[in-house]
Amino acid sequence: MKVVNMVGSGSLHLEIDLETLSDEIGQPRARYDPDKYPGMYLRFEEDGPLITVYRTGKYIITGPTSEEELFDLREQFLKFLSDMDVTGNATDEWFSVQNYVCTEDLGQTLNLNALAIGLGLERTEYEPEQFPGLIYRPEGYDGVVLLFATGRVVITGCRSTDAAEQIFTDLKDDLTEFV
């Protein structure tokens, strides 16, 4: 199973003047347009993970593909704010992983119409005119599974890779009845 994205969030516990901060950091590193979105976007590298900072001091990091990268980016962000005198000694003990996005391949093509029925219409959504994948919400899990006719699987909404792997294992077991 491959982790393709992680989301973490935290709070600095202080209010931030995003317009001033964005101007001080400058583009292309920071972008803030309150007419389009209430958060400031911050990237340390072009096409790198994105940090969205809100006036309330809450922030969200998206894009890392490992916990190490996520927590390293958090530390870099906190140090960056401290160096800019936005915060004293910035800490965030409440920072946590909110979501893993993982991919896997079943190694076979799938009949999504048959799977929508087999997995249960109450737990699936399949509207190929709207989206080419079947959306499956397995019972007993927080995660959501996207199944594609090619056999590709995307699992999202899990707070650990263990949870995503368990969903995939159970999914493979369930699919043996239908394929």
N, CA, C and O of each residue as an XYZ file, in Angstrom:
716
protein
N       0.852     -1.170      0.000
C       0.000      0.000      0.000
C       0.899      1.236      0.000
O       1.890      1.307      0.728
N       0.531      2.194     -0.826
C       1.332      3.401     -0.958
C       0.563      4.596     -0.399
O      -0.590      4.828     -0.761
N       1.207      5.343      0.479
C       0.627      6.587      0.999
C       0.927      7.672     -0.030
O       2.089      7.926     -0.347
N      -0.124      8.316     -0.556
C       0.058      9.349     -1.569
C      -0.214     10.752     -1.037
O       0.116     11.741     -1.692
N      -0.812     10.841      0.145
C      -1.089     12.144      0.737
C      -1.422     11.944      2.205
O      -2.011     10.939      2.603
N      -1.029     12.928      2.993
C      -1.405     12.953      4.404
C      -1.899     14.351      4.731
O      -1.494     15.335      4.112
N      -2.782     14.415      5.718
C      -3.285     15.702      6.191
C      -3.098     15.739      7.702
O      -3.488     14.815      8.414
N      -2.501     16.811      8.171
C      -2.346     17.032      9.604
C      -2.867     18.411      9.946
O      -2.863     19.306      9.101
N      -3.314     18.588     11.174
C      -3.811     19.911     11.562
C      -3.402     20.225     12.991
O      -3.140     19.343     13.808
N      -3.360     21.535     13.251
C      -2.995     21.986     14.577
C      -3.458     23.407     14.796
O      -4.157     23.987     13.965
N      -3.056     23.964     15.938
C      -3.439     25.328     16.283
C      -2.295     26.005     17.019
O      -1.664     25.418     17.899
N      -2.042     27.249     16.642
C      -1.003     28.052     17.294
C      -1.538     28.759     18.527
O      -0.765     29.333     19.295
N      -2.856     28.727     18.728
C      -3.508     29.355     19.879
C      -3.261     30.862     19.932
O      -3.064     31.431     21.005
N      -3.275     31.496     18.769
C      -3.183     32.943     18.701
C      -3.796     33.415     17.388
O      -3.858     32.665     16.414
N      -4.242     34.652     17.374
C      -4.823     35.218     16.169
C      -3.703     35.785     15.308
O      -2.735     36.349     15.819
N      -3.846     35.629     13.990
C      -2.788     36.038     13.061
C      -3.353     37.025     12.045
O      -4.440     36.814     11.507
N      -2.618     38.096     11.783
C      -2.965     39.040     10.719
C      -2.409     38.451      9.420
O      -1.238     38.642      9.092
N      -3.249     37.747      8.701
C      -2.800     37.030      7.512
C      -2.329     37.954      6.391
O      -1.399     37.615      5.658
N      -2.954     39.102      6.257
C      -2.553     40.026      5.193
C      -1.118     40.516      5.424
O      -0.297     40.515      4.507
N      -0.833     40.930      6.646
C       0.511     41.400      6.975
C       1.525     40.268      6.837
O       2.593     40.454      6.255
N       1.191     39.101      7.371
C       2.099     37.968      7.297
C       2.378     37.586      5.848
O       3.528     37.337      5.486
N       1.356     37.538      5.027
C       1.523     37.196      3.615
C       2.422     38.210      2.909
O       3.286     37.835      2.117
N       2.215     39.494      3.199
C       3.051     40.534      2.590
C       4.505     40.393      3.027
O       5.415     40.557      2.215
N       4.729     40.087      4.315
C       6.099     39.938      4.819
C       6.805     38.733      4.207
O       7.996     38.793      3.904
N       6.076     37.651      4.029
C       6.680     36.442      3.443
C       6.889     36.642      1.953
O       7.950     36.311      1.422
N       5.873     37.186      1.270
C       5.963     37.455     -0.159
C       5.606     36.256     -1.019
O       5.632     35.106     -0.582
N       5.270     36.578     -2.263
C       4.941     35.536     -3.239
C       6.223     35.049     -3.883
O       7.171     35.833     -3.934
N       6.337     33.862     -4.366
C       5.276     32.863     -4.487
C       5.112     31.992     -3.246
O       4.244     31.120     -3.213
N       5.938     32.219     -2.226
C       5.874     31.380     -1.023
C       4.527     31.463     -0.316
O       3.976     30.440      0.089
N       3.998     32.666     -0.164
C       2.727     32.868      0.535
C       1.731     33.538     -0.399
O       2.072     34.444     -1.159
N       0.496     33.070     -0.324
C      -0.585     33.674     -1.112
C      -1.806     33.829     -0.209
O      -2.222     32.904      0.489
N      -2.353     35.024     -0.252
C      -3.541     35.295      0.556
C      -4.475     36.194     -0.226
O      -4.115     37.316     -0.583
N      -5.654     35.710     -0.488
C      -6.684     36.479     -1.171
C      -8.004     36.209     -0.454
O      -8.712     35.259     -0.790
N      -8.338     37.046      0.537
C      -9.534     36.791      1.351
C     -10.834     36.823      0.554
O     -11.852     36.308      1.015
N     -10.810     37.422     -0.639
C     -12.013     37.405     -1.481
C     -12.271     36.019     -2.057
O     -13.406     35.683     -2.397
N     -11.213     35.213     -2.166
C     -11.348     33.867     -2.723
C     -11.405     32.787     -1.652
O     -12.146     31.813     -1.778
N     -10.598     32.974     -0.575
C     -10.532     31.950      0.470
C     -10.027     32.597      1.757
O      -9.150     33.458      1.699
N     -10.559     32.206      2.919
C     -10.184     32.878      4.169
C      -8.826     32.474      4.743
O      -8.420     32.996      5.780
N      -8.124     31.562      4.092
C      -6.832     31.124      4.607
C      -5.680     31.586      3.740
O      -5.853     31.867      2.554
N      -4.498     31.663      4.343
C      -3.270     31.973      3.613
C      -2.593     30.661      3.240
O      -2.456     29.762      4.070
N      -2.175     30.561      1.994
C      -1.458     29.382      1.526
C       0.032     29.638      1.639
O       0.521     30.703      1.261
N       0.750     28.657      2.160
C       2.190     28.776      2.343
C       2.859     27.500      1.859
O       2.464     26.395      2.232
N       3.874     27.665      1.024
C       4.688     26.536      0.563
C       6.157     26.905      0.750
O       6.573     28.015      0.420
N       6.929     25.973      1.276
C       8.362     26.201      1.410
C       9.103     25.828      0.135
O      10.199     26.327     -0.123
N       8.500     24.946     -0.665
C       9.078     24.548     -1.948
C       7.994     24.588     -3.003
O       6.839     24.260     -2.729
N       8.367     24.993     -4.219
C       7.408     24.987     -5.313
C       6.894     23.565     -5.498
O       7.681     22.620     -5.555
N       5.598     23.414     -5.591
C       4.933     22.113     -5.724
C       5.142     21.199     -4.512
O       4.865     20.002     -4.586
N       5.624     21.754     -3.405
C       5.777     20.970     -2.181
C       4.473     20.938     -1.408
O       3.474     21.503     -1.854
N       4.469     20.286     -0.257
C       3.269     20.259      0.587
C       2.768     21.669      0.892
O       3.542     22.626      0.933
N       1.472     21.774      1.102
C       0.812     23.055      1.311
C       0.414     23.209      2.775
O      -0.114     22.283      3.390
N       0.675     24.395      3.320
C       0.213     24.737      4.662
C      -0.828     25.842      4.497
O      -0.542     26.891      3.921
N      -2.012     25.604      4.995
C      -3.064     26.612      4.970
C      -3.213     27.143      6.386
O      -3.477     26.387      7.320
N      -3.041     28.455      6.536
C      -3.077     29.099      7.851
C      -4.314     29.995      7.917
O      -4.618     30.724      6.972
N      -5.016     29.929      9.039
C      -6.223     30.727      9.224
C      -6.000     31.801     10.276
O      -5.109     31.677     11.116
N      -6.800     32.843     10.231
C      -6.726     33.966     11.148
C      -6.743     33.500     12.608
O      -6.099     34.109     13.462
N      -7.468     32.440     12.889
C      -7.606     31.920     14.246
C      -6.339     31.248     14.765
O      -6.257     30.898     15.942
N      -5.355     31.067     13.890
C      -4.131     30.368     14.269
C      -4.172     28.887     13.955
O      -3.172     28.187     14.118
N      -5.314     28.408     13.509
C      -5.392     27.007     13.099
C      -4.715     26.851     11.748
O      -4.698     27.775     10.935
N      -4.160     25.671     11.523
C      -3.489     25.420     10.250
C      -3.650     23.957      9.856
O      -3.863     23.077     10.691
N      -3.540     23.738      8.551
C      -3.668     22.402      7.978
C      -2.495     22.190      7.029
O      -2.178     23.056      6.214
N      -1.859     21.036      7.142
C      -0.773     20.674      6.241
C      -1.267     19.534      5.358
O      -1.730     18.512      5.864
N      -1.169     19.705      4.039
C      -1.560     18.656      3.101
C      -0.424     18.396      2.125
O       0.311     19.309      1.748
N      -0.292     17.150      1.725
C       0.671     16.812      0.689
C       1.821     15.902      1.071
O       2.359     15.232      0.190
N       2.235     15.836      2.337
C       3.319     14.911      2.671
C       2.908     13.458      2.415
O       1.720     13.135      2.403
N       3.890     12.595      2.213
C       3.598     11.184      1.963
C       4.141     10.274      3.062
O       4.143      9.052      2.915
N       4.600     10.869      4.158
C       5.035     10.070      5.310
C       4.846     10.896      6.575
O       4.802     12.125      6.532
N       4.735     10.200      7.699
C       4.614     10.904      8.975
C       5.863     11.728      9.253
O       5.778     12.838      9.778
N       7.016     11.183      8.902
C       8.263     11.909      9.118
C       8.245     13.234      8.364
O       8.602     14.275      8.916
N       7.826     13.191      7.093
C       7.759     14.419      6.301
C       6.734     15.395      6.890
O       6.984     16.599      6.941
N       5.589     14.883      7.332
C       4.541     15.719      7.905
C       5.037     16.431      9.162
O       4.871     17.644      9.292
N       5.642     15.687     10.085
C       6.089     16.278     11.343
C       7.317     17.169     11.142
O       7.481     18.159     11.855
N       8.184     16.828     10.178
C       9.318     17.708      9.860
C       8.820     19.039      9.305
O       9.350     20.095      9.650
N       7.802     18.990      8.446
C       7.239     20.211      7.882
C       6.580     21.054      8.974
O       6.690     22.280      8.966
N       5.908     20.409      9.894
C       5.314     21.117     11.030
C       6.390     21.863     11.817
O       6.217     23.034     12.156
N       7.508     21.177     12.106
C       8.604     21.808     12.847
C       9.195     22.972     12.058
O       9.499     24.018     12.632
N       9.358     22.800     10.755
C       9.874     23.863      9.899
C       8.936     25.072      9.934
O       9.393     26.212     10.017
N       7.638     24.824      9.870
C       6.630     25.880      9.917
C       6.679     26.626     11.246
O       6.676     27.857     11.263
N       6.723     25.897     12.357
C       6.757     26.530     13.678
C       8.024     27.365     13.858
O       7.972     28.464     14.410
N       9.158     26.844     13.395
C      10.426     27.591     13.485
C      10.370     28.836     12.603
O      10.837     29.904     12.999
N       9.801     28.696     11.414
C       9.656     29.810     10.484
C       8.860     30.941     11.134
O       9.268     32.101     11.065
N       7.735     30.620     11.760
C       6.916     31.635     12.429
C       7.643     32.255     13.613
O       7.530     33.457     13.855
N       8.379     31.447     14.342
C       9.148     31.947     15.472
C      10.248     32.896     14.987
O      10.456     33.956     15.578
N      10.953     32.521     13.914
C      12.013     33.358     13.348
C      11.466     34.685     12.826
O      12.176     35.690     12.829
N      10.204     34.697     12.377
C       9.575     35.926     11.879
C       8.943     36.733     13.012
O       8.332     37.772     12.763
N       9.084     36.269     14.242
C       8.499     36.914     15.421
C       6.975     36.979     15.371
O       6.359     37.875     15.949
N       6.375     36.011     14.668
C       4.919     35.899     14.677
C       4.496     35.280     15.996
O       3.472     35.647     16.571
N       5.283     34.353     16.460
C       5.044     33.694     17.743
C       6.337     33.757     18.538
O       7.411     33.975     17.977
N       6.230     33.568     19.821
C       7.437     33.502     20.648
C       8.183     32.228     20.305
O       8.903     32.160     19.309
N       8.009     31.249     21.119
C       8.578     29.933     20.857
C       7.406     29.050     20.453
O       6.757     28.442     21.304
N       7.140     28.984     19.167
C       5.944     28.312     18.661
C       5.959     26.827     18.987
O       6.913     26.114     18.678
N       4.888     26.382     19.612
C       4.690     24.963     19.871
C       3.246     24.623     19.539
O       2.380     25.497     19.490
N       3.010     23.371     19.318
C       1.651     22.925     19.035
C       1.530     21.473     19.460
O       1.750     20.559     18.666
N       1.178     21.276     20.719
C       1.062     19.912     21.246
C      -0.199     19.207     20.744
O      -0.338     17.996     20.917
N      -1.118     19.953     20.123
C      -2.371     19.362     19.659
C      -2.299     18.913     18.202
O      -3.280     18.393     17.671
N      -1.170     19.102     17.555
C      -1.030     18.711     16.150
C      -1.233     17.204     16.004
O      -0.705     16.421     16.793
N      -2.003     16.804     14.989
C      -2.221     15.374     14.778
C      -2.527     15.075     13.313
O      -2.909     15.953     12.540
N      -2.347     13.821     12.966
C      -2.686     13.341     11.630
C      -4.209     13.218     11.553
O      -4.827     12.601     12.420
N      -4.803     13.794     10.534
C      -6.244     13.743     10.342
C      -6.668     12.732      9.287
O      -7.768     12.184      9.352
N      -5.795     12.486      8.317
C      -6.211     11.677      7.181
C      -5.008     11.124      6.432
O      -4.026     11.828      6.196
N      -5.100      9.877      6.070
C      -4.158      9.255      5.137
C      -4.920      8.994      3.844
O      -6.086      8.600      3.875
N      -4.268      9.210      2.720
C      -4.818      8.809      1.430
C      -3.840      7.777      0.874
O      -2.670      8.077      0.634
N      -4.340      6.557      0.673
C      -3.502      5.444      0.240
C      -4.042      4.850     -1.055
O      -5.241      4.905     -1.328
N      -3.141      4.285     -1.843
C      -3.564      3.604     -3.065
C      -3.050      2.175     -3.054
O      -2.049      1.841     -2.419
N      -3.769      1.363     -3.772
C      -3.408     -0.054     -3.909
C      -4.016     -0.534     -5.213
O      -4.863      0.144     -5.794
N      -3.592     -1.689     -5.671
C      -4.121     -2.255     -6.909
C      -4.530     -3.699     -6.644
O      -3.762     -4.486     -6.092
N      -5.751     -4.031     -7.047
C      -6.257     -5.391     -6.856
C      -5.692     -6.366     -7.891
O      -5.777     -7.581     -7.713
N      -5.120     -5.837     -8.965
C      -4.525     -6.700     -9.979
C      -5.536     -7.350    -10.912
O      -5.219     -8.330    -11.587
N      -6.739     -6.818    -10.954
C      -7.765     -7.354    -11.856
C      -8.784     -6.269    -12.136
O      -8.947     -5.340    -11.345
N      -9.469     -6.387    -13.260
C     -10.512     -5.424    -13.575
C     -11.762     -5.750    -12.762
O     -11.961     -6.880    -12.316
N     -12.593     -4.734    -12.586
C     -13.775     -4.884    -11.748
C     -15.033     -4.468    -12.505
O     -15.011     -3.529    -13.300
N     -16.125     -5.176    -12.247
C     -17.435     -4.792    -12.752
C     -18.083     -3.971    -11.636
O     -18.614     -4.516    -10.668
N     -18.026     -2.654    -11.794
C     -18.492     -1.776    -10.718
C     -19.997     -1.846    -10.518
O     -20.477     -1.667     -9.398
N     -20.752     -2.102    -11.584
C     -22.210     -2.256    -11.426
C     -22.522     -3.434    -10.513
O     -23.345     -3.322     -9.605
N     -21.861     -4.565    -10.756
C     -22.090     -5.758     -9.939
C     -21.614     -5.533     -8.498
O     -22.251     -5.993     -7.551
N     -20.490     -4.823     -8.341
C     -19.973     -4.568     -6.996
C     -20.891     -3.650     -6.199
O     -21.052     -3.832     -4.992
N     -21.491     -2.671     -6.859
C     -22.409     -1.762     -6.154
C     -23.542     -2.562     -5.522
O     -23.962     -2.272     -4.402
N     -24.028     -3.554     -6.230
C     -25.108     -4.397     -5.706
C     -24.560     -5.371     -4.663
O     -25.134     -5.536     -3.587
N     -23.441     -6.009     -5.000
C     -22.872     -7.021     -4.116
C     -22.398     -6.478     -2.777
O     -22.569     -7.130     -1.747
N     -21.806     -5.293     -2.784
C     -21.317     -4.703     -1.538
C     -22.438     -4.041     -0.739
O     -22.274     -3.719      0.438
N     -23.562     -3.846     -1.392
C     -24.723     -3.273     -0.697
C     -25.002     -1.853     -1.137
O     -24.172     -0.961     -0.961
N     -26.161     -1.650     -1.703
C     -26.528     -0.328     -2.196
C     -26.556      0.725     -1.092
O     -26.386      1.914     -1.363
N     -26.768      0.294      0.147
C     -26.799      1.245      1.256
C     -25.399      1.728      1.643
O     -25.263      2.736      2.336
N     -24.361      1.016      1.201
C     -22.981      1.403      1.534
C     -22.172      1.833      0.316
O     -20.980      2.117      0.430
N     -22.816      1.883     -0.849
C     -22.095      2.247     -2.063
C     -22.796      3.369     -2.811
O     -24.005      3.565     -2.690
N     -22.012      4.093     -3.579
C     -22.539      5.083     -4.523
C     -21.812      4.839     -5.834
O     -20.583      4.778     -5.874
N     -22.573      4.701     -6.892
C     -21.948      4.535     -8.201
C     -22.797      5.233     -9.249
O     -23.872      4.757     -9.616
N     -22.314      6.341     -9.714
C     -22.955      7.116    -10.767
C     -21.889      7.433    -11.803
O     -21.266      8.494    -11.740
N     -21.665      6.526    -12.765
C     -20.568      6.694    -13.721
C     -20.656      7.974    -14.558
O     -19.645      8.434    -15.089
N     -21.850      8.548    -14.678
C     -21.972      9.813    -15.415
C     -21.358     10.965    -14.623
O     -20.949     11.972    -15.201
N     -21.294     10.815    -13.297
C     -20.768     11.857    -12.418
C     -19.310     11.625    -12.027
O     -18.522     12.567    -11.952
N     -18.955     10.349    -11.776
C     -17.619      9.998    -11.290
C     -17.334      8.559    -11.709
O     -18.191      7.692    -11.537
N     -16.156      8.289    -12.251
C     -15.882      6.959    -12.811
C     -15.635      5.843    -11.800
O     -15.435      4.694    -12.192
N     -15.645      6.160    -10.522
C     -15.380      5.149     -9.510
C     -16.575      4.865     -8.634
O     -17.510      5.660     -8.536
N     -16.520      3.713     -8.001
C     -17.538      3.323     -7.036
C     -17.068      3.788     -5.665
O     -15.925      3.534     -5.284
N     -17.926      4.459     -4.928
C     -17.611      4.925     -3.581
C     -18.215      3.921     -2.601
O     -19.417      3.657     -2.616
N     -17.359      3.376     -1.760
C     -17.780      2.331     -0.823
C     -17.421      2.750      0.596
O     -16.276      3.102      0.881
N     -18.401      2.708      1.471
C     -18.195      3.033      2.881
C     -18.336      1.747      3.692
O     -19.444      1.374      4.079
N     -17.215      1.070      3.949
C     -17.305     -0.207      4.654
C     -17.814     -0.040      6.087
O     -17.440      0.897      6.793
N     -18.659     -0.955      6.488
C     -19.247     -0.922      7.826
C     -18.161     -1.120      8.877
O     -17.294     -1.983      8.741
N     -18.225     -0.305      9.926
C     -17.288     -0.446     11.035
C     -15.985      0.311     10.862
O     -15.099      0.210     11.710
N     -15.850      1.075      9.773
C     -14.621      1.833      9.529
C     -14.954      3.295      9.268
O     -16.041      3.625      8.794
N     -13.998      4.167      9.587
C     -14.151      5.578      9.269
C     -13.747      5.877      7.834
O     -14.165      6.893      7.278
N     -12.949      5.021      7.228
C     -12.427      5.261      5.893
C     -13.453      5.064      4.794
O     -14.489      4.428      4.982
N     -13.131      5.630      3.644
C     -13.941      5.499      2.441
C     -13.046      4.909      1.355
O     -11.868      5.252      1.251
N     -13.622      4.016      0.546
C     -12.880      3.344     -0.502
C     -13.418      3.788     -1.852
O     -14.629      3.801     -2.072
N     -12.521      4.149     -2.750
C     -12.886      4.424     -4.131
C     -12.353      3.264     -4.964
O     -11.153      2.988     -4.967
N     -13.247      2.594     -5.662
C     -12.866      1.455     -6.504
C     -13.038      1.861     -7.966
O     -14.043      2.471     -8.332
N     -12.066      1.525     -8.787
C     -12.118      1.844    -10.209
C     -12.113      0.560    -11.021
O     -11.585     -0.459    -10.578
N     -12.700      0.610    -12.205
C     -12.826     -0.575    -13.059
C     -11.471     -1.208    -13.368
O     -11.399     -2.410    -13.623
N     -10.409     -0.428    -13.351
C      -9.064     -0.939    -13.628
C      -8.521     -1.807    -12.494
O      -7.512     -2.492    -12.661
N      -9.187     -1.776    -11.347
C      -8.694     -2.499    -10.177
C      -7.946     -1.614     -9.198
O      -7.540     -2.060     -8.125
N      -7.765     -0.347     -9.579
C      -7.107      0.588     -8.664
C      -8.052      0.927     -7.509
O      -9.264      1.039     -7.689
N      -7.471      1.085     -6.333
C      -8.233      1.376     -5.122
C      -7.591      2.571     -4.423
O      -6.370      2.636     -4.278
N      -8.420      3.508     -3.995
C      -7.976      4.633     -3.176
C      -8.729      4.536     -1.853
O      -9.953      4.415     -1.828
N      -7.979      4.590     -0.758
C      -8.587      4.546      0.568
C      -8.253      5.865      1.251
O      -7.089      6.258      1.330
N      -9.279      6.541      1.742
C      -9.088      7.832      2.380
C      -9.933      7.906      3.647
O     -10.867      7.128      3.841
N      -9.583      8.856      4.498
C     -10.358      9.053      5.716
C      -9.837      8.287      6.914
O     -10.449      8.335      7.981
N      -8.739      7.591      6.771
C      -8.160      6.821      7.881
C      -7.139      7.675      8.626
O      -6.474      8.530      8.042
N      -7.032      7.425      9.918
C      -6.054      8.153     10.731
C      -4.765      7.367     10.947
O      -3.874      7.810     11.672
N      -4.671      6.190     10.308
C      -3.439      5.411     10.381
C      -3.344      4.519      9.147
O      -4.350      4.197      8.514
N      -2.120      4.129      8.821
C      -1.945      3.205      7.697
C      -2.460      1.823      8.074
O      -2.917      1.073      7.211
N      -2.388      1.481      9.363
C      -2.920      0.182      9.802
C      -4.411      0.076      9.497
O      -4.883     -0.968      9.046
N      -5.151      1.157      9.743
C      -6.592      1.156      9.453
C      -6.842      1.011      7.962
O      -7.740      0.274      7.555
N      -6.061      1.702      7.143
C      -6.213      1.607      5.687
C      -5.892      0.196      5.217
O      -6.594     -0.349      4.365
N      -4.843     -0.397      5.762
C      -4.477     -1.763      5.372
C      -5.544     -2.768      5.785
O      -5.817     -3.721      5.055
N      -6.147     -2.562      6.949
C      -7.215     -3.460      7.394
C      -8.432     -3.339      6.484
O      -9.057     -4.344      6.146
N      -8.769     -2.124      6.089
C      -9.876     -1.932      5.149
C      -9.584     -2.661      3.849
O     -10.463     -3.326      3.300
N      -8.350     -2.543      3.346
C      -8.002     -3.195      2.080
C      -8.058     -4.720      2.212
O      -8.551     -5.400      1.312
N      -7.561     -5.252      3.314
C      -7.604     -6.696      3.545
C      -9.045     -7.195      3.568
O      -9.374     -8.196      2.931
N      -9.902     -6.490      4.306
C     -11.313     -6.880      4.375
C     -11.993     -6.720      3.018
O     -12.842     -7.530      2.644
N     -11.618     -5.675      2.286
C     -12.187     -5.467      0.959
C     -11.837     -6.638      0.034
O     -12.698     -7.146     -0.684
N     -10.579     -7.058      0.056
C     -10.174     -8.194     -0.791
C     -10.983     -9.446     -0.423
O     -11.411    -10.193     -1.303
N     -11.186     -9.668      0.865
C     -11.991    -10.816      1.307
C     -13.422    -10.708      0.794
O     -13.987    -11.685      0.301
N     -14.008     -9.510      0.913
C     -15.368     -9.292      0.438
C     -15.477     -9.477     -1.071
O     -16.472    -10.008     -1.566
N     -14.463     -9.044     -1.795
C     -14.510     -9.100     -3.260
C     -14.391    -10.520     -3.799
O     -14.829    -10.788     -4.918
N     -13.813    -11.428     -3.035
C     -13.677    -12.802     -3.533
C     -15.065    -13.426     -3.806
O     -15.187    -14.348     -4.613
N     -16.090    -12.918     -3.134
C     -17.445    -13.414     -3.364
C     -18.019    -12.925     -4.692
O     -18.909    -13.563     -5.255
N     -17.503    -11.767     -5.210
C     -18.145    -11.138     -6.353
C     -17.324    -11.173     -7.631
O     -17.864    -10.897     -8.701
N     -16.032    -11.505     -7.562
C     -15.206    -11.506     -8.781
C     -14.683    -12.894     -9.083
O     -13.971    -13.085    -10.069
